[in-house]
Amino acid sequence: MNRQIELRDLGYKDYKETWDFQELLFKGIVDAKIKNRREATGLKTNNYFLFVEHPHVYTLGKSGDLSNLLLNEQQLTEKGATFYKINRGGDITYHGPGQIVGYPILDLENFFTDIHKYLRLLEEMIVLTLAEYGLKAERSPGETGVWLDVGTPFARKICAMGVRASRWVTMHGFALNVNANLGYFDNIIPCGIRGKAVTSLNVELGKKTVDEAEVKEKLLKHFSNLFEAKFF
């Protein structure tokens, strides 16, 4: 079992380029696992964790409904945004500047073989990180991601999640709004959930900006503790 995780911060990077890079890393892990099964080679499988910030983009998961995108092609162009149908779970979401996006590409057989546990630990990483900023974040029953004021008329989502897993290898991940332009969420029905607001950490703290590098450090600390892993 290899619990070492290679950390790569890709900075500001196009969504499709990043998706292609994820697929490359994902395929490398899957190919190693297939070779191990067929030839009993005992190759160590790698794990990766990518941080990235995307230009304005909307992505629609496999089970998503295109009608949850409220813009046509011309309007997308006017907004400076792109759109992709992708191979993760979940419905539609937005990525853009001021949002910390994390893509753990893990061989879960190095950790545990339980995709629900994996999602719950990702959510817990966000909950623990936000707690350090004095926010009580929670899961919302039946709704993936992390929320504030669950069960009240003021419920609002601060972190979206959507993953893909095959042969116990994961890709895609989470998007935490830190200094996000929330106006872009008005162009979709986020995650297909009507009547629920979206928020960002800087809004909740009443600050113009929050230090994103500091937030990343906290996320990695909690991730390594929850997954009993080491980054390099």
Steps between C-alpha positions, in 0.01 A plus 500: 500500500635839397367791703740753354320763289671721244371855536488724193366855498418576137419866566259665254425244229243433230234245599543271198880496531466406866239233424733346239784503754277331758410233245870438432583451868184292551588272206854451632367371831236277337756355255735416788217323682406299192865399450522395866188284467604336174869451567521512881768767461432670834551849359440782745204714394538876521268754663466866402329809636456793261413855601381727220309820430298504179384782271118532501352162401181301552517120514215250481530153653379173350164510677455873450219684320611747232198719579679594826732715287313826450724642226521434127827488307503872421433592862780268615738682267381838629567383857849380402404148606526152350287187546586128511304179550727279706528152650458570872190446707265782588324772307620845392754714679714807445876546533680830482753740650497519878403137536733229629450187295655174619531181297622200703599224258544210737517124488251442781640148544792681664257638758157326516252368245191701582395784268241631747765522771722681251234765434422538870870556579528762225201677654655468847821662373296803394297505825817495713668768287202735524480439876845662525335816364221483758238361260274207584481313171293184456386233259145534368309170489469376143707790361871449437740774602536728800242752619434767761176539701364164386129453566425873507366740234855640487672175395782573258765289332866589534665193347388280209619143445490255213724200446558214265643165607599196294698199625513691831689788336350847553498822301322838504432621855392816682460873437513728804383859456758720671498832310255397228288730283159367607323675213607218269286256698192699392543350152433143616284302737800386708516121528140498372374619839246782476450762766832454680759775519874480444762681707875560522740506794588868458129592506441298816798663672410849378838539329593624155739206456615198696856365471458202266847360575405482868175320416692246288737430790207430729333274242817295456550469876152358551517281189827341612359433847172354376663279237811422709705615204817701436546760228820558310 
